[in-house]
């Protein structure tokens, strides 16, 4: 655990703050392009999205009453039954560099395993190179193309990890 940071499931009241964190982070890294979560309507309705999928989970990180990030797992359409997707893993600028991203990924992997998944998949972009290096350290390996039907054709890095 990271001092002063609380990790909890997303609540409906978190939708607006998480959408802002996601879109601000993508803009900061020049990754606010079509075919990404930047333009995805579900980004504004994360609570509802994750409530609608029984094998999903989304966690937010909170410090001093303010949201500073989030990450989740989702049984994306078209993925093998044993595979979920690591989704919407974004941190506020103030939360980067403290190990929170690694902690959130650990939480998502643990939850995926508890829900019976044996693989975790993700899609990302070269603009998010720091995140890509973290994924590599977690044992994600590169794929030659996408799996499933995420609808995010703006991503051109696909990775998979056994749990």
C-alpha positions in Angstrom: 0.0 0.0 0.0 1.1 3.6 -0.6 0.9 6.0 2.3 -2.3 8.1 2.3 -3.7 6.4 -0.8 -7.0 4.5 -0.6 -7.9 2.0 -3.4 -11.6 1.2 -3.7 -14.2 0.2 -6.3 -15.4 2.9 -8.5 -18.6 4.7 -7.5 -21.0 6.6 -9.8 -19.9 9.9 -8.3 -16.4 9.2 -9.6 -17.4 9.2 -13.3 -16.6 12.9 -14.0 -13.2 13.0 -12.2 -12.0 9.7 -13.8 -13.0 10.9 -17.3 -11.1 14.1 -16.7 -8.0 12.2 -15.5 -8.1 9.9 -18.5 -8.6 12.7 -21.1 -6.0 15.0 -19.4 -3.4 12.2 -19.4 -4.0 11.3 -23.0 -3.7 15.0 -24.0 -0.4 15.4 -21.9 1.2 12.6 -23.9 -0.2 13.6 -27.3 -2.3 10.4 -27.4 -5.7 12.2 -27.6 -6.5 10.8 -31.0 -9.5 9.2 -32.7 -10.0 5.5 -32.0 -8.9 5.8 -28.4 -10.7 6.0 -25.0 -10.4 9.8 -25.4 -13.4 9.8 -27.8 -15.1 6.7 -26.2 -18.5 7.6 -24.7 -18.0 4.9 -22.0 -15.2 7.1 -20.6 -17.9 9.4 -19.2 -19.8 6.4 -17.7 -17.2 4.1 -16.2 -19.3 3.1 -13.2 -22.2 2.1 -15.4 -19.9 0.2 -17.8 -18.3 -1.9 -15.1 -21.7 -2.5 -13.4 -23.0 -4.0 -16.6 -20.3 -6.7 -16.9 -20.3 -9.2 -14.1 -16.7 -10.3 -14.5 -15.3 -6.8 -14.6 -13.8 -4.6 -11.9 -12.6 -1.0 -11.8 -10.6 0.5 -9.0 -9.9 4.1 -8.2 -7.1 5.6 -6.1 -8.0 8.4 -3.8 -5.7 10.6 -1.8 -7.0 13.4 0.6 -10.5 13.0 -0.9 -9.3 13.5 -4.5 -9.2 10.9 -7.2 -5.7 10.4 -8.5 -6.1 7.4 -10.8 -7.9 4.3 -11.8 -7.5 0.9 -13.6 -9.7 -2.1 -14.2 -10.3 -5.4 -15.9 -13.0 -6.1 -18.4 -14.1 -9.2 -20.3 -13.9 -7.5 -23.7 -16.1 -8.9 -26.4 -14.2 -11.3 -28.7 -11.5 -12.3 -26.2 -11.1 -15.9 -25.3 -13.2 -16.9 -22.2 -10.1 -17.2 -20.0 -8.8 -13.7 -21.0 -9.8 -10.2 -19.7 -8.4 -6.8 -20.7 -6.5 -4.4 -18.5 -8.4 -1.2 -19.2 -8.4 2.5 -18.5 -5.2 2.5 -16.5 -4.6 6.2 -16.0 -3.0 8.4 -13.3 -3.2 12.1 -12.5 0.1 13.8 -13.1 0.6 14.3 -9.3 0.3 10.5 -8.8 3.0 9.4 -11.2 6.3 8.2 -10.0 5.1 7.0 -6.6 4.6 3.3 -7.6 0.8 3.7 -7.8 0.6 2.4 -11.3 2.4 -0.8 -10.3 0.1 -1.2 -7.3 -3.0 -0.7 -9.5 -1.8 -3.3 -12.0 -1.1 -5.8 -9.2 -4.6 -5.2 -7.9 -6.1 -5.8 -11.4 -4.0 -9.0 -11.9 -5.1 -10.3 -8.5 -8.7 -9.6 -9.2 -8.5 -11.2 -12.7 -7.1 -14.4 -11.1 -9.8 -14.4 -8.4 -12.4 -14.1 -11.2 -11.0 -17.2 -12.9 -9.1 -15.5 -15.8 -5.7 -17.0 -16.8 -4.6 -14.3 -19.2 -4.7 -10.5 -19.2 -4.5 -8.5 -22.4 -4.0 -4.8 -23.0 -3.9 -2.3 -25.8 -1.8 0.9 -25.7 0.1 3.4 -27.8 3.8 4.3 -28.3 3.0 7.8 -26.9 2.5 6.1 -23.5 6.1 4.7 -23.5 6.5 4.9 -19.7 3.4 2.7 -19.2 4.7 0.3 -21.9 7.9 -0.2 -20.0 6.0 -0.9 -16.8 3.9 -3.5 -18.6 7.1 -5.1 -19.9 8.4 -5.3 -16.3 5.2 -7.1 -15.3 5.8 -9.8 -17.9 3.5 -8.6 -20.6 4.7 -9.7 -24.1 4.0 -8.2 -27.4 1.5 -9.5 -29.9 1.4 -9.0 -33.6 -2.1 -7.7 -33.7 -5.2 -7.0 -31.6 -7.3 -9.6 -29.8 -11.0 -9.1 -29.2 -13.2 -6.2 -30.2 -12.3 -3.3 -28.0 -13.3 -0.7 -30.6 -10.0 1.2 -30.0 -8.4 1.1 -33.4 -6.1 4.0 -32.4 -4.0 1.6 -30.3 -1.2 -0.1 -32.1 0.6 -1.9 -29.3 -1.0 -5.1 -28.0 0.3 -7.1 -25.1 -0.6 -10.3 -23.2 0.4 -11.9 -19.9 -0.4 -15.2 -18.3 -1.7 -14.9 -14.8 
